[in-house]
């Protein structure tokens, strides 16, 4: 997309907008959300100016009612470039194209054909990882993407080809990410694996939960953190100068009161759509991404947070411990519904592969997240039953005492004193 937009910028000067349905996907292309732009242009007449190029990533996730509004932009001369993998990735959550349209397949629909001017290009070079055989494996499932009767057969093959080592005591065999369907499993696994991985760290910090937040599905958890640990942001509402929900942040440092995190390198890089600039290099007012958004104000003071922007490509935040717990979550466990667009560079384990709620598209999406076959593991139903039983039994018995675990790790890695043992004389 970056190479394409550079060529287009030379041939079609003007405004280019990059967008996606979810924050995390939009940030990976240094753009913003579709709802952001729809809200912005509703207050500015309804659509961008004629000739504006609009790039939409992960288009297979976009709901029909959103396409209805975007299609109106076509009438005023907006040029669409729609990018994504509709053959194997997830469909919209809230509606179904097949039920809403007479066309059998949205990929061949008049809607998408007209929006893109009839131009369709299939790109099939594997760029996410380094293992072409993994790419070949999950793409061979594309013909069965909408045939969920194939799930048991596919799951059986995966469990045999990528077995999960149940009794692993070596860090090189432990999976860092577990992909699940149920949110309750996600919470339990996050706690357990946070406890496990802490033992392999040289320096850790225990951060207690900020307490229950009404109306929030993913509640804050007691967490052990370490330098370089990747955390998922769970910010309830968009706010200026605050971490963005769905994006990944890396722990940089901490002290007794504050923790500093920075945006993950995957979300850095040059924007694929260069903004118009004024002579002094500042973004022009017509290109402000904050224009038209609900004004929630600057949340930094409310959150007890400091914002640092050493340059335009990085965002560094310093938060006190309570706001940190409120905003950040460990991501040892992730949901199938939330991993599209992500690249997971550590070992991952697929769970729930035989669940009645599992789909072929979920399997394809999760298989395509790691960068090589050796990082992909699949847990059998019996293994999962034992795995979750051990976790829940130990959790119920207070076995995962994260505060005690952090103290043990700190003590084990403390530098012994070179002072001689004091004499007992004079102590009594």
JOSULMO-V511187 format. One record per residue. N is the residue number from 1. RES is the residue in three letters. BURIAL is 1 if it has 24 or more other ideal C-beta (glycine too) atoms within 12 Angstrom, else 0. Layout:
BEGIN
n=N res=RES burial=BURIAL
n=N res=RES burial=BURIAL
END
This chain:
BEGIN
n=1 res=UNK burial=1
n=2 res=UNK burial=1
n=3 res=UNK burial=0
n=4 res=UNK burial=0
n=5 res=UNK burial=1
n=6 res=UNK burial=0
n=7 res=UNK burial=0
n=8 res=UNK burial=1
n=9 res=UNK burial=0
n=10 res=UNK burial=0
n=11 res=UNK burial=0
n=12 res=UNK burial=0
n=13 res=UNK burial=0
n=14 res=UNK burial=1
n=15 res=UNK burial=1
n=16 res=UNK burial=1
n=17 res=UNK burial=1
n=18 res=UNK burial=1
n=19 res=UNK burial=1
n=20 res=UNK burial=1
n=21 res=UNK burial=1
n=22 res=UNK burial=1
n=23 res=UNK burial=1
n=24 res=UNK burial=1
n=25 res=UNK burial=1
n=26 res=UNK burial=1
n=27 res=UNK burial=1
n=28 res=UNK burial=1
n=29 res=UNK burial=1
n=30 res=UNK burial=1
n=31 res=UNK burial=1
n=32 res=UNK burial=1
n=33 res=UNK burial=1
n=34 res=UNK burial=1
n=35 res=UNK burial=1
n=36 res=UNK burial=1
n=37 res=UNK burial=1
n=38 res=UNK burial=1
n=39 res=UNK burial=1
n=40 res=UNK burial=1
n=41 res=UNK burial=1
n=42 res=UNK burial=0
n=43 res=UNK burial=0
n=44 res=UNK burial=0
n=45 res=UNK burial=0
n=46 res=UNK burial=0
n=47 res=UNK burial=1
n=48 res=UNK burial=1
n=49 res=UNK burial=0
n=50 res=UNK burial=0
n=51 res=UNK burial=0
n=52 res=UNK burial=1
n=53 res=UNK burial=1
n=54 res=UNK burial=1
n=55 res=UNK burial=1
n=56 res=UNK burial=1
n=57 res=UNK burial=1
n=58 res=UNK burial=1
n=59 res=UNK burial=1
n=60 res=UNK burial=1
n=61 res=UNK burial=1
n=62 res=UNK burial=1
n=63 res=UNK burial=1
n=64 res=UNK burial=1
n=65 res=UNK burial=0
n=66 res=UNK burial=1
n=67 res=UNK burial=1
n=68 res=UNK burial=0
n=69 res=UNK burial=0
n=70 res=UNK burial=1
n=71 res=UNK burial=1
n=72 res=UNK burial=0
n=73 res=UNK burial=1
n=74 res=UNK burial=1
n=75 res=UNK burial=0
n=76 res=UNK burial=0
n=77 res=UNK burial=0
n=78 res=UNK burial=1
n=79 res=UNK burial=1
n=80 res=UNK burial=1
n=81 res=UNK burial=1
n=82 res=UNK burial=1
n=83 res=UNK burial=1
n=84 res=UNK burial=1
n=85 res=UNK burial=1
n=86 res=UNK burial=1
n=87 res=UNK burial=1
n=88 res=UNK burial=1
n=89 res=UNK burial=1
n=90 res=UNK burial=1
n=91 res=UNK burial=1
n=92 res=UNK burial=1
n=93 res=UNK burial=0
n=94 res=UNK burial=0
n=95 res=UNK burial=0
n=96 res=UNK burial=0
n=97 res=UNK burial=1
n=98 res=UNK burial=0
n=99 res=UNK burial=0
n=100 res=UNK burial=0
n=101 res=UNK burial=0
n=102 res=UNK burial=0
n=103 res=UNK burial=0
n=104 res=UNK burial=0
n=105 res=UNK burial=0
n=106 res=UNK burial=1
n=107 res=UNK burial=1
n=108 res=UNK burial=0
n=109 res=UNK burial=1
n=110 res=UNK burial=0
n=111 res=UNK burial=1
n=112 res=UNK burial=1
n=113 res=UNK burial=0
n=114 res=UNK burial=0
n=115 res=UNK burial=1
n=116 res=UNK burial=1
n=117 res=UNK burial=0
n=118 res=UNK burial=0
n=119 res=UNK burial=0
n=120 res=UNK burial=0
n=121 res=UNK burial=0
n=122 res=UNK burial=0
n=123 res=UNK burial=0
n=124 res=UNK burial=0
n=125 res=UNK burial=0
n=126 res=UNK burial=0
n=127 res=UNK burial=0
n=128 res=UNK burial=1
n=129 res=UNK burial=1
n=130 res=UNK burial=0
n=131 res=UNK burial=0
n=132 res=UNK burial=0
n=133 res=UNK burial=0
n=134 res=UNK burial=1
n=135 res=UNK burial=1
n=136 res=UNK burial=0
n=137 res=UNK burial=1
n=138 res=UNK burial=1
n=139 res=UNK burial=1
n=140 res=UNK burial=0
n=141 res=UNK burial=1
n=142 res=UNK burial=1
n=143 res=UNK burial=0
n=144 res=UNK burial=0
n=145 res=UNK burial=1
n=146 res=UNK burial=1
n=147 res=UNK burial=0
n=148 res=UNK burial=0
n=149 res=UNK burial=0
n=150 res=UNK burial=1
n=151 res=UNK burial=1
n=152 res=UNK burial=0
n=153 res=UNK burial=0
n=154 res=UNK burial=1
n=155 res=UNK burial=1
n=156 res=UNK burial=0
n=157 res=UNK burial=0
n=158 res=UNK burial=1
n=159 res=UNK burial=1
n=160 res=UNK burial=0
n=161 res=UNK burial=0
n=162 res=UNK burial=1
n=163 res=UNK burial=0
n=164 res=UNK burial=1
n=165 res=UNK burial=0
n=166 res=UNK burial=0
n=167 res=UNK burial=0
n=168 res=UNK burial=0
n=169 res=UNK burial=0
n=170 res=UNK burial=0
n=171 res=UNK burial=0
n=172 res=UNK burial=0
n=173 res=UNK burial=0
n=174 res=UNK burial=1
n=175 res=UNK burial=1
n=176 res=UNK burial=1
n=177 res=UNK burial=1
n=178 res=UNK burial=1
n=179 res=UNK burial=1
n=180 res=UNK burial=1
n=181 res=UNK burial=1
n=182 res=UNK burial=0
n=183 res=UNK burial=0
n=184 res=UNK burial=0
n=185 res=UNK burial=1
n=186 res=UNK burial=1
n=187 res=UNK burial=1
n=188 res=UNK burial=1
n=189 res=UNK burial=1
n=190 res=UNK burial=1
n=191 res=UNK burial=1
n=192 res=UNK burial=1
n=193 res=UNK burial=1
n=194 res=UNK burial=1
n=195 res=UNK burial=1
n=196 res=UNK burial=1
n=197 res=UNK burial=1
n=198 res=UNK burial=1
n=199 res=UNK burial=1
n=200 res=UNK burial=1
n=201 res=UNK burial=1
n=202 res=UNK burial=0
n=203 res=UNK burial=1
n=204 res=UNK burial=1
n=205 res=UNK burial=1
n=206 res=UNK burial=1
n=207 res=UNK burial=1
n=208 res=UNK burial=0
n=209 res=UNK burial=1
n=210 res=UNK burial=1
n=211 res=UNK burial=0
n=212 res=UNK burial=0
n=213 res=UNK burial=0
n=214 res=UNK burial=0
n=215 res=UNK burial=0
n=216 res=UNK burial=0
n=217 res=UNK burial=0
n=218 res=UNK burial=1
n=219 res=UNK burial=1
n=220 res=UNK burial=1
n=221 res=UNK burial=1
n=222 res=UNK burial=1
n=223 res=UNK burial=1
n=224 res=UNK burial=1
n=225 res=UNK burial=1
n=226 res=UNK burial=1
n=227 res=UNK burial=0
n=228 res=UNK burial=0
n=229 res=UNK burial=1
n=230 res=UNK burial=1
n=231 res=UNK burial=1
n=232 res=UNK burial=1
n=233 res=UNK burial=1
n=234 res=UNK burial=1
n=235 res=UNK burial=1
n=236 res=UNK burial=1
n=237 res=UNK burial=0
n=238 res=UNK burial=1
n=239 res=UNK burial=1
n=240 res=UNK burial=1
n=241 res=UNK burial=1
n=242 res=UNK burial=1
n=243 res=UNK burial=1
n=244 res=UNK burial=1
n=245 res=UNK burial=1
n=246 res=UNK burial=1
n=247 res=UNK burial=1
n=248 res=UNK burial=1
n=249 res=UNK burial=1
n=250 res=UNK burial=1
n=251 res=UNK burial=1
n=252 res=UNK burial=1
n=253 res=UNK burial=0
n=254 res=UNK burial=1
n=255 res=UNK burial=0
n=256 res=UNK burial=0
n=257 res=UNK burial=0
n=258 res=UNK burial=1
n=259 res=UNK burial=1
n=260 res=UNK burial=1
n=261 res=UNK burial=1
n=262 res=UNK burial=1
n=263 res=UNK burial=1
n=264 res=UNK burial=1
n=265 res=UNK burial=0
n=266 res=UNK burial=1
n=267 res=UNK burial=1
n=268 res=UNK burial=0
n=269 res=UNK burial=0
n=270 res=UNK burial=0
n=271 res=UNK burial=1
n=272 res=UNK burial=1
n=273 res=UNK burial=1
n=274 res=UNK burial=1
n=275 res=UNK burial=1
n=276 res=UNK burial=0
n=277 res=UNK burial=0
n=278 res=UNK burial=0
n=279 res=UNK burial=0
n=280 res=UNK burial=0
n=281 res=UNK burial=0
n=282 res=UNK burial=0
n=283 res=UNK burial=0
n=284 res=UNK burial=0
n=285 res=UNK burial=0
n=286 res=UNK burial=0
n=287 res=UNK burial=1
n=288 res=UNK burial=0
n=289 res=UNK burial=1
n=290 res=UNK burial=0
n=291 res=UNK burial=0
n=292 res=UNK burial=0
n=293 res=UNK burial=0
n=294 res=UNK burial=0
n=295 res=UNK burial=0
n=296 res=UNK burial=0
n=297 res=UNK burial=0
n=298 res=UNK burial=0
n=299 res=UNK burial=1
n=300 res=UNK burial=0
n=301 res=UNK burial=0
n=302 res=UNK burial=0
n=303 res=UNK burial=1
n=304 res=UNK burial=1
n=305 res=UNK burial=1
n=306 res=UNK burial=1
n=307 res=UNK burial=1
n=308 res=UNK burial=0
n=309 res=UNK burial=0
n=310 res=UNK burial=0
n=311 res=UNK burial=0
n=312 res=UNK burial=0
n=313 res=UNK burial=0
n=314 res=UNK burial=0
n=315 res=UNK burial=1
n=316 res=UNK burial=1
n=317 res=UNK burial=1
n=318 res=UNK burial=1
n=319 res=UNK burial=1
n=320 res=UNK burial=1
n=321 res=UNK burial=1
n=322 res=UNK burial=0
n=323 res=UNK burial=1
n=324 res=UNK burial=1
n=325 res=UNK burial=1
n=326 res=UNK burial=1
n=327 res=UNK burial=1
n=328 res=UNK burial=1
n=329 res=UNK burial=1
n=330 res=UNK burial=1
n=331 res=UNK burial=1
n=332 res=UNK burial=1
n=333 res=UNK burial=1
n=334 res=UNK burial=1
n=335 res=UNK burial=1
n=336 res=UNK burial=1
n=337 res=UNK burial=1
n=338 res=UNK burial=1
n=339 res=UNK burial=1
n=340 res=UNK burial=1
n=341 res=UNK burial=1
n=342 res=UNK burial=1
n=343 res=UNK burial=1
n=344 res=UNK burial=1
n=345 res=UNK burial=0
n=346 res=UNK burial=1
n=347 res=UNK burial=1
n=348 res=UNK burial=1
n=349 res=UNK burial=1
n=350 res=UNK burial=1
n=351 res=UNK burial=1
n=352 res=UNK burial=1
n=353 res=UNK burial=1
n=354 res=UNK burial=1
n=355 res=UNK burial=1
n=356 res=UNK burial=0
n=357 res=UNK burial=0
n=358 res=UNK burial=1
n=359 res=UNK burial=1
n=360 res=UNK burial=1
n=361 res=UNK burial=1
n=362 res=UNK burial=1
n=363 res=UNK burial=1
n=364 res=UNK burial=1
n=365 res=UNK burial=1
n=366 res=UNK burial=1
n=367 res=UNK burial=1
n=368 res=UNK burial=1
n=369 res=UNK burial=1
n=370 res=UNK burial=1
n=371 res=UNK burial=1
n=372 res=UNK burial=1
n=373 res=UNK burial=1
n=374 res=UNK burial=0
n=375 res=UNK burial=1
n=376 res=UNK burial=1
n=377 res=UNK burial=1
n=378 res=UNK burial=1
n=379 res=UNK burial=1
n=380 res=UNK burial=1
n=381 res=UNK burial=0
n=382 res=UNK burial=0
n=383 res=UNK burial=1
n=384 res=UNK burial=1
n=385 res=UNK burial=0
n=386 res=UNK burial=0
n=387 res=UNK burial=1
n=388 res=UNK burial=1
n=389 res=UNK burial=0
n=390 res=UNK burial=0
n=391 res=UNK burial=1
n=392 res=UNK burial=0
n=393 res=UNK burial=0
n=394 res=UNK burial=0
n=395 res=UNK burial=1
n=396 res=UNK burial=0
n=397 res=UNK burial=0
n=398 res=UNK burial=0
n=399 res=UNK burial=0
n=400 res=UNK burial=1
n=401 res=UNK burial=0
n=402 res=UNK burial=1
n=403 res=UNK burial=0
n=404 res=UNK burial=0
n=405 res=UNK burial=1
n=406 res=UNK burial=1
n=407 res=UNK burial=0
n=408 res=UNK burial=0
n=409 res=UNK burial=1
n=410 res=UNK burial=0
n=411 res=UNK burial=0
n=412 res=UNK burial=0
n=413 res=UNK burial=0
n=414 res=UNK burial=0
n=415 res=UNK burial=0
n=416 res=UNK burial=0
n=417 res=UNK burial=0
n=418 res=UNK burial=0
n=419 res=UNK burial=0
n=420 res=UNK burial=0
n=421 res=UNK burial=0
n=422 res=UNK burial=0
n=423 res=UNK burial=0
n=424 res=UNK burial=0
n=425 res=UNK burial=0
n=426 res=UNK burial=0
n=427 res=UNK burial=0
n=428 res=UNK burial=0
END
